């Protein structure tokens, strides 16, 4: 996927993602040792910064995003249906598109 295509795809997915509510009942929840609210906000912040910067992240941003992806890799496999795994998979896919571009 070209950088321009990735940018357009992530921008669209991010706008759709912003309309989704955070999964009910997960405020304050931890999975695999990570707070889900912080994982959500940290990942969203790096994706937002990437979009704001026209598809670029500095070294610190890239490291932060990769850390979020590694945490999502640990969290997603242990989620149950009430944790809304689809929400997290969508987030994970977006983050991976950003990291790959």
C-alpha positions in Angstrom: 0.0 0.0 0.0 1.4 3.4 -1.0 1.9 6.1 1.7 -0.8 8.2 0.1 -3.3 5.3 0.1 -2.4 4.4 3.7 -2.8 8.0 4.7 -6.3 8.2 3.1 -7.3 4.8 4.6 -6.1 5.6 8.1 -7.7 9.1 8.0 -11.1 7.6 7.1 -10.8 4.8 9.6 -9.8 7.2 12.3 -12.8 9.5 11.6 -15.1 6.4 11.8 -13.3 5.2 15.0 -13.9 8.6 16.7 -17.7 8.0 16.4 -17.5 4.7 18.3 -18.1 4.7 22.0 -15.4 3.2 24.3 -16.6 -0.3 25.2 -19.0 -0.1 28.1 -17.8 -1.4 31.4 -14.1 -1.2 30.5 -13.3 2.2 32.2 -10.7 1.3 34.8 -10.3 -2.3 33.4 -6.9 -3.9 33.0 -6.0 -6.7 30.6 -2.6 -8.4 30.4 -1.4 -5.8 32.9 -2.3 -2.7 30.8 -5.0 -0.2 31.5 -7.4 -0.2 28.6 -8.3 3.5 28.8 -4.7 4.4 28.6 -4.0 1.9 25.8 -6.9 3.4 23.9 -5.8 7.0 24.5 -2.1 6.5 23.8 -2.8 4.6 20.6 -5.3 7.2 19.4 -2.9 10.0 20.2 -0.1 8.5 18.1 -2.5 7.9 15.2 -3.8 11.5 15.5 -0.3 12.9 15.5 0.6 10.8 12.4 -2.5 12.2 10.6 -1.8 15.8 11.8 1.8 15.5 10.5 0.7 14.4 7.1 1.7 10.7 7.6 4.9 11.1 9.6 6.0 10.3 13.1 9.3 11.2 14.7 11.4 8.5 16.3 9.7 9.0 19.7 6.2 8.8 18.2 7.1 5.7 16.2 8.5 4.0 19.3 5.4 5.0 21.3 3.1 3.6 18.6 5.1 0.3 18.3 4.8 0.0 22.1 1.0 0.4 21.8 0.9 -2.2 19.1 2.9 -4.7 21.2 0.4 -4.1 24.1 -2.5 -4.6 21.8 -0.9 -7.8 20.6 -0.9 -9.1 24.2 -4.4 -7.7 25.1 -6.5 -8.8 22.1 -6.1 -12.5 22.4 -7.5 -12.5 26.0 -10.5 -10.3 25.4 -13.9 -11.8 25.8 -17.1 -10.8 24.0 -18.1 -8.2 26.6 -14.7 -6.5 26.1 -15.8 -5.7 22.4 -12.8 -7.4 20.7 -14.0 -5.9 17.3 -13.3 -2.4 18.7 -9.7 -3.4 19.6 -9.1 -5.2 16.4 -10.1 -2.2 14.4 -7.8 0.0 16.5 -5.0 -2.5 16.1 -5.4 -2.6 12.3 -5.2 1.2 12.1 -2.1 1.3 14.3 -0.4 -1.3 12.1 -1.2 0.6 8.9 0.4 3.7 10.5 3.5 1.7 11.6 3.9 0.1 8.2 3.8 3.4 6.3 
